[in-house]
Amino acid sequence: MKMVREIVDAMVLFEKNNVNPVVVTYSQGNLRVNRVMKSWKERRNLRECYIYLCQVEGRCDPVELRWEIESNRWFIERL
């Protein structure tokens, strides 16, 4: 996995209290999320965030996404 830390556009699916990313658009194209393997709440850069470790279509390695709750911004952390 390589560190990217790029702001992305994400299409998400809301299921009750859960937010799951479905499609992520970044500078190199689109990533389709097959499933969220693990998610947890964390505090980064003095902001409350959710971290999502996702299995992505066409890739063996997982992708790490970060959602900043207050600003509602998505970042791709590791690719």
FILOTI-408339 format. One record per atom (N, C-alpha, C): residue in three letters; z, y, x; atom name. Coordinates in pm, whole numbers, plus 50000, padded with zeros to 5 digits. Example, Ala and Ser with C-alpha at 12.3 -4.5 7.8 and 13.67 -1.06 7.14 Angstrom:
! residues 2
<res: ALA; pz: 50780; py: 49431; px: 51319; atom: N>
<res: ALA; pz: 50780; py: 49550; px: 51230; atom: CA>
<res: ALA; pz: 50780; py: 49670; px: 51320; atom: C>
<res: SER; pz: 50708; py: 49775; px: 51285; atom: N>
<res: SER; pz: 50714; py: 49894; px: 51367; atom: CA>
<res: SER; pz: 50787; py: 50003; px: 51290; atom: C>
This chain:
! residues 79
<res: MET; pz: 50000; py: 49882; px: 50085; atom: N>
<res: MET; pz: 50000; py: 50000; px: 50000; atom: CA>
<res: MET; pz: 50000; py: 50124; px: 50089; atom: C>
<res: LYS; pz: 49922; py: 50224; px: 50049; atom: N>
<res: LYS; pz: 49916; py: 50347; px: 50125; atom: CA>
<res: LYS; pz: 49964; py: 50461; px: 50038; atom: C>
<res: MET; pz: 50037; py: 50555; px: 50099; atom: N>
<res: MET; pz: 50089; py: 50671; px: 50027; atom: CA>
<res: MET; pz: 49975; py: 50764; px: 49990; atom: C>
<res: VAL; pz: 49971; py: 50810; px: 49864; atom: N>
<res: VAL; pz: 49866; py: 50898; px: 49817; atom: CA>
<res: VAL; pz: 49925; py: 51030; px: 49768; atom: C>
<res: ARG; pz: 50021; py: 51022; px: 49679; atom: N>
<res: ARG; pz: 50087; py: 51138; px: 49618; atom: CA>
<res: ARG; pz: 49988; py: 51241; px: 49566; atom: C>
<res: GLU; pz: 49907; py: 51199; px: 49471; atom: N>
<res: GLU; pz: 49805; py: 51285; px: 49411; atom: CA>
<res: GLU; pz: 49834; py: 51301; px: 49263; atom: C>
<res: ILE; pz: 49816; py: 51422; px: 49212; atom: N>
<res: ILE; pz: 49831; py: 51447; px: 49067; atom: CA>
<res: ILE; pz: 49715; py: 51380; px: 48996; atom: C>
<res: VAL; pz: 49745; py: 51307; px: 48889; atom: N>
<res: VAL; pz: 49642; py: 51234; px: 48815; atom: CA>
<res: VAL; pz: 49651; py: 51266; px: 48666; atom: C>
<res: ASP; pz: 49545; py: 51231; px: 48595; atom: N>
<res: ASP; pz: 49545; py: 51233; px: 48449; atom: CA>
<res: ASP; pz: 49571; py: 51091; px: 48403; atom: C>
<res: ALA; pz: 49661; py: 51074; px: 48308; atom: N>
<res: ALA; pz: 49695; py: 50940; px: 48262; atom: CA>
<res: ALA; pz: 49687; py: 50933; px: 48110; atom: C>
<res: MET; pz: 49629; py: 50825; px: 48061; atom: N>
<res: MET; pz: 49633; py: 50795; px: 47919; atom: CA>
<res: MET; pz: 49747; py: 50695; px: 47901; atom: C>
<res: VAL; pz: 49839; py: 50726; px: 47811; atom: N>
<res: VAL; pz: 49957; py: 50642; px: 47795; atom: CA>
<res: VAL; pz: 49965; py: 50586; px: 47655; atom: C>
<res: LEU; pz: 50038; py: 50477; px: 47643; atom: N>
<res: LEU; pz: 50063; py: 50411; px: 47515; atom: CA>
<res: LEU; pz: 50212; py: 50421; px: 47487; atom: C>
<res: PHE; pz: 50246; py: 50478; px: 47372; atom: N>
<res: PHE; pz: 50386; py: 50489; px: 47333; atom: CA>
<res: PHE; pz: 50422; py: 50373; px: 47243; atom: C>
<res: GLU; pz: 50522; py: 50296; px: 47282; atom: N>
<res: GLU; pz: 50574; py: 50187; px: 47201; atom: CA>
<res: GLU; pz: 50724; py: 50207; px: 47183; atom: C>
<res: LYS; pz: 50762; py: 50257; px: 47067; atom: N>
<res: LYS; pz: 50901; py: 50290; px: 47038; atom: CA>
<res: LYS; pz: 50954; py: 50386; px: 47144; atom: C>
<res: ASN; pz: 51046; py: 50343; px: 47230; atom: N>
<res: ASN; pz: 51102; py: 50430; px: 47333; atom: CA>
<res: ASN; pz: 51035; py: 50412; px: 47468; atom: C>
<res: ASN; pz: 50935; py: 50325; px: 47477; atom: N>
<res: ASN; pz: 50868; py: 50297; px: 47604; atom: CA>
<res: ASN; pz: 50739; py: 50375; px: 47616; atom: C>
<res: VAL; pz: 50713; py: 50421; px: 47737; atom: N>
<res: VAL; pz: 50586; py: 50486; px: 47770; atom: CA>
<res: VAL; pz: 50519; py: 50399; px: 47873; atom: C>
<res: ASN; pz: 50398; py: 50351; px: 47843; atom: N>
<res: ASN; pz: 50325; py: 50266; px: 47936; atom: CA>
<res: ASN; pz: 50190; py: 50328; px: 47968; atom: C>
<res: PRO; pz: 50160; py: 50347; px: 48096; atom: N>
<res: PRO; pz: 50027; py: 50397; px: 48133; atom: CA>
<res: PRO; pz: 49921; py: 50291; px: 48105; atom: C>
<res: VAL; pz: 49804; py: 50333; px: 48059; atom: N>
<res: VAL; pz: 49695; py: 50242; px: 48027; atom: CA>
<res: VAL; pz: 49576; py: 50266; px: 48120; atom: C>
<res: VAL; pz: 49538; py: 50394; px: 48135; atom: N>
<res: VAL; pz: 49426; py: 50432; px: 48221; atom: CA>
<res: VAL; pz: 49469; py: 50552; px: 48305; atom: C>
<res: VAL; pz: 49436; py: 50549; px: 48433; atom: N>
<res: VAL; pz: 49468; py: 50659; px: 48524; atom: CA>
<res: VAL; pz: 49339; py: 50709; px: 48586; atom: C>
<res: THR; pz: 49317; py: 50840; px: 48582; atom: N>
<res: THR; pz: 49199; py: 50902; px: 48642; atom: CA>
<res: THR; pz: 49244; py: 50984; px: 48763; atom: C>
<res: TYR; pz: 49185; py: 50954; px: 48879; atom: N>
<res: TYR; pz: 49218; py: 51029; px: 48999; atom: CA>
<res: TYR; pz: 49089; py: 51058; px: 49075; atom: C>
<res: SER; pz: 49099; py: 51119; px: 49193; atom: N>
<res: SER; pz: 48981; py: 51169; px: 49264; atom: CA>
<res: SER; pz: 48880; py: 51061; px: 49299; atom: C>
<res: GLN; pz: 48923; py: 50936; px: 49314; atom: N>
<res: GLN; pz: 48831; py: 50829; px: 49351; atom: CA>
<res: GLN; pz: 48781; py: 50748; px: 49232; atom: C>
<res: GLY; pz: 48817; py: 50785; px: 49111; atom: N>
<res: GLY; pz: 48768; py: 50714; px: 48993; atom: CA>
<res: GLY; pz: 48877; py: 50686; px: 48892; atom: C>
<res: ASN; pz: 48858; py: 50579; px: 48816; atom: N>
<res: ASN; pz: 48952; py: 50539; px: 48712; atom: CA>
<res: ASN; pz: 49017; py: 50406; px: 48747; atom: C>
<res: LEU; pz: 49143; py: 50392; px: 48710; atom: N>
<res: LEU; pz: 49215; py: 50266; px: 48724; atom: CA>
<res: LEU; pz: 49260; py: 50222; px: 48587; atom: C>
<res: ARG; pz: 49231; py: 50099; px: 48552; atom: N>
<res: ARG; pz: 49277; py: 50041; px: 48425; atom: CA>
<res: ARG; pz: 49399; py: 49957; px: 48453; atom: C>
<res: VAL; pz: 49510; py: 49990; px: 48389; atom: N>
<res: VAL; pz: 49637; py: 49921; px: 48410; atom: CA>
<res: VAL; pz: 49640; py: 49797; px: 48323; atom: C>
<res: ASN; pz: 49654; py: 49679; px: 48385; atom: N>
<res: ASN; pz: 49665; py: 49555; px: 48310; atom: CA>
<res: ASN; pz: 49805; py: 49537; px: 48252; atom: C>
<res: ARG; pz: 49904; py: 49564; px: 48336; atom: N>
<res: ARG; pz: 50042; py: 49554; px: 48287; atom: CA>
<res: ARG; pz: 50135; py: 49630; px: 48379; atom: C>
<res: VAL; pz: 50248; py: 49674; px: 48325; atom: N>
<res: VAL; pz: 50352; py: 49738; px: 48402; atom: CA>
<res: VAL; pz: 50448; py: 49628; px: 48447; atom: C>
<res: MET; pz: 50455; py: 49606; px: 48577; atom: N>
<res: MET; pz: 50539; py: 49499; px: 48630; atom: CA>
<res: MET; pz: 50687; py: 49538; px: 48630; atom: C>
<res: LYS; pz: 50714; py: 49666; px: 48660; atom: N>
<res: LYS; pz: 50852; py: 49712; px: 48668; atom: CA>
<res: LYS; pz: 50854; py: 49863; px: 48649; atom: C>
<res: SER; pz: 50954; py: 49914; px: 48582; atom: N>
<res: SER; pz: 50971; py: 50059; px: 48571; atom: CA>
<res: SER; pz: 51120; py: 50092; px: 48582; atom: C>
<res: TRP; pz: 51148; py: 50208; px: 48641; atom: N>
<res: TRP; pz: 51287; py: 50249; px: 48656; atom: CA>
<res: TRP; pz: 51293; py: 50401; px: 48662; atom: C>
<res: LYS; pz: 51412; py: 50454; px: 48630; atom: N>
<res: LYS; pz: 51434; py: 50598; px: 48632; atom: CA>
<res: LYS; pz: 51491; py: 50635; px: 48768; atom: C>
<res: GLU; pz: 51446; py: 50748; px: 48821; atom: N>
<res: GLU; pz: 51486; py: 50790; px: 48954; atom: CA>
<res: GLU; pz: 51485; py: 50942; px: 48960; atom: C>
<res: ARG; pz: 51555; py: 50996; px: 49057; atom: N>
<res: ARG; pz: 51555; py: 51141; px: 49077; atom: CA>
<res: ARG; pz: 51484; py: 51169; px: 49210; atom: C>
<res: ARG; pz: 51370; py: 51237; px: 49202; atom: N>
<res: ARG; pz: 51293; py: 51275; px: 49322; atom: CA>
<res: ARG; pz: 51265; py: 51423; px: 49319; atom: C>
<res: ASN; pz: 51277; py: 51485; px: 49433; atom: N>
<res: ASN; pz: 51250; py: 51630; px: 49446; atom: CA>
<res: ASN; pz: 51326; py: 51710; px: 49340; atom: C>
<res: LEU; pz: 51450; py: 51672; px: 49316; atom: N>
<res: LEU; pz: 51538; py: 51738; px: 49218; atom: CA>
<res: LEU; pz: 51485; py: 51733; px: 49075; atom: C>
<res: ARG; pz: 51404; py: 51633; px: 49045; atom: N>
<res: ARG; pz: 51350; py: 51616; px: 48909; atom: CA>
<res: ARG; pz: 51371; py: 51472; px: 48863; atom: C>
<res: GLU; pz: 51395; py: 51458; px: 48733; atom: N>
<res: GLU; pz: 51407; py: 51325; px: 48674; atom: CA>
<res: GLU; pz: 51267; py: 51266; px: 48660; atom: C>
<res: CYS; pz: 51249; py: 51144; px: 48708; atom: N>
<res: CYS; pz: 51119; py: 51079; px: 48705; atom: CA>
<res: CYS; pz: 51133; py: 50934; px: 48660; atom: C>
<res: TYR; pz: 51024; py: 50881; px: 48612; atom: N>
<res: TYR; pz: 51011; py: 50738; px: 48591; atom: CA>
<res: TYR; pz: 50909; py: 50688; px: 48691; atom: C>
<res: ILE; pz: 50940; py: 50577; px: 48755; atom: N>
<res: ILE; pz: 50849; py: 50513; px: 48849; atom: CA>
<res: ILE; pz: 50797; py: 50386; px: 48784; atom: C>
<res: TYR; pz: 50665; py: 50368; px: 48789; atom: N>
<res: TYR; pz: 50600; py: 50251; px: 48730; atom: CA>
<res: TYR; pz: 50527; py: 50175; px: 48840; atom: C>
<res: LEU; pz: 50559; py: 50048; px: 48855; atom: N>
<res: LEU; pz: 50486; py: 49959; px: 48944; atom: CA>
<res: LEU; pz: 50390; py: 49881; px: 48856; atom: C>
<res: CYS; pz: 50260; py: 49903; px: 48875; atom: N>
<res: CYS; pz: 50160; py: 49851; px: 48782; atom: CA>
<res: CYS; pz: 50061; py: 49757; px: 48850; atom: C>
<res: GLN; pz: 50020; py: 49656; px: 48776; atom: N>
<res: GLN; pz: 49910; py: 49570; px: 48817; atom: CA>
<res: GLN; pz: 49783; py: 49632; px: 48760; atom: C>
<res: VAL; pz: 49684; py: 49655; px: 48849; atom: N>
<res: VAL; pz: 49563; py: 49726; px: 48812; atom: CA>
<res: VAL; pz: 49444; py: 49632; px: 48820; atom: C>
<res: GLU; pz: 49352; py: 49649; px: 48726; atom: N>
<res: GLU; pz: 49232; py: 49566; px: 48720; atom: CA>
<res: GLU; pz: 49149; py: 49582; px: 48848; atom: C>
<res: GLY; pz: 49114; py: 49470; px: 48910; atom: N>
<res: GLY; pz: 49029; py: 49470; px: 49028; atom: CA>
<res: GLY; pz: 49102; py: 49489; px: 49160; atom: C>
<res: ARG; pz: 49235; py: 49495; px: 49158; atom: N>
<res: ARG; pz: 49313; py: 49511; px: 49281; atom: CA>
<res: ARG; pz: 49421; py: 49404; px: 49290; atom: C>
<res: CYS; pz: 49443; py: 49355; px: 49412; atom: N>
<res: CYS; pz: 49550; py: 49255; px: 49434; atom: CA>
<res: CYS; pz: 49686; py: 49323; px: 49445; atom: C>
<res: ASP; pz: 49690; py: 49435; px: 49516; atom: N>
<res: ASP; pz: 49817; py: 49506; px: 49539; atom: CA>
<res: ASP; pz: 49853; py: 49591; px: 49418; atom: C>
<res: PRO; pz: 49982; py: 49604; px: 49389; atom: N>
<res: PRO; pz: 50023; py: 49691; px: 49278; atom: CA>
<res: PRO; pz: 50006; py: 49838; px: 49314; atom: C>
<res: VAL; pz: 50004; py: 49922; px: 49213; atom: N>
<res: VAL; pz: 49993; py: 50067; px: 49227; atom: CA>
<res: VAL; pz: 50123; py: 50127; px: 49175; atom: C>
<res: GLU; pz: 50174; py: 50227; px: 49246; atom: N>
<res: GLU; pz: 50297; py: 50293; px: 49204; atom: CA>
<res: GLU; pz: 50265; py: 50430; px: 49145; atom: C>
<res: LEU; pz: 50306; py: 50451; px: 49020; atom: N>
<res: LEU; pz: 50285; py: 50577; px: 48949; atom: CA>
<res: LEU; pz: 50419; py: 50644; px: 48925; atom: C>
<res: ARG; pz: 50420; py: 50777; px: 48927; atom: N>
<res: ARG; pz: 50542; py: 50853; px: 48899; atom: CA>
<res: ARG; pz: 50514; py: 50951; px: 48786; atom: C>
<res: TRP; pz: 50604; py: 50955; px: 48688; atom: N>
<res: TRP; pz: 50594; py: 51048; px: 48576; atom: CA>
<res: TRP; pz: 50713; py: 51143; px: 48582; atom: C>
<res: GLU; pz: 50687; py: 51273; px: 48601; atom: N>
<res: GLU; pz: 50793; py: 51374; px: 48596; atom: CA>
<res: GLU; pz: 50815; py: 51411; px: 48450; atom: C>
<res: ILE; pz: 50932; py: 51385; px: 48402; atom: N>
<res: ILE; pz: 50962; py: 51399; px: 48260; atom: CA>
<res: ILE; pz: 50952; py: 51544; px: 48212; atom: C>
<res: GLU; pz: 51016; py: 51636; px: 48283; atom: N>
<res: GLU; pz: 51021; py: 51776; px: 48238; atom: CA>
<res: GLU; pz: 50883; py: 51841; px: 48234; atom: C>
<res: SER; pz: 50805; py: 51823; px: 48339; atom: N>
<res: SER; pz: 50675; py: 51888; px: 48346; atom: CA>
<res: SER; pz: 50564; py: 51803; px: 48284; atom: C>
<res: ASN; pz: 50595; py: 51678; px: 48250; atom: N>
<res: ASN; pz: 50499; py: 51584; px: 48192; atom: CA>
<res: ASN; pz: 50375; py: 51570; px: 48280; atom: C>
<res: ARG; pz: 50400; py: 51554; px: 48411; atom: N>
<res: ARG; pz: 50292; py: 51537; px: 48508; atom: CA>
<res: ARG; pz: 50300; py: 51397; px: 48567; atom: C>
<res: TRP; pz: 50182; py: 51340; px: 48589; atom: N>
<res: TRP; pz: 50172; py: 51206; px: 48649; atom: CA>
<res: TRP; pz: 50120; py: 51217; px: 48791; atom: C>
<res: PHE; pz: 50173; py: 51132; px: 48878; atom: N>
<res: PHE; pz: 50131; py: 51126; px: 49017; atom: CA>
<res: PHE; pz: 50103; py: 50981; px: 49053; atom: C>
<res: ILE; pz: 50004; py: 50959; px: 49136; atom: N>
<res: ILE; pz: 49985; py: 50827; px: 49194; atom: CA>
<res: ILE; pz: 50052; py: 50835; px: 49331; atom: C>
<res: GLU; pz: 50153; py: 50753; px: 49350; atom: N>
<res: GLU; pz: 50234; py: 50759; px: 49472; atom: CA>
<res: GLU; pz: 50177; py: 50668; px: 49580; atom: C>
<res: ARG; pz: 50154; py: 50544; px: 49542; atom: N>
<res: ARG; pz: 50104; py: 50444; px: 49640; atom: CA>
<res: ARG; pz: 49988; py: 50369; px: 49581; atom: C>
<res: LEU; pz: 49894; py: 50339; px: 49666; atom: N>
<res: LEU; pz: 49771; py: 50273; px: 49623; atom: CA>
<res: LEU; pz: 49744; py: 50154; px: 49714; atom: C>
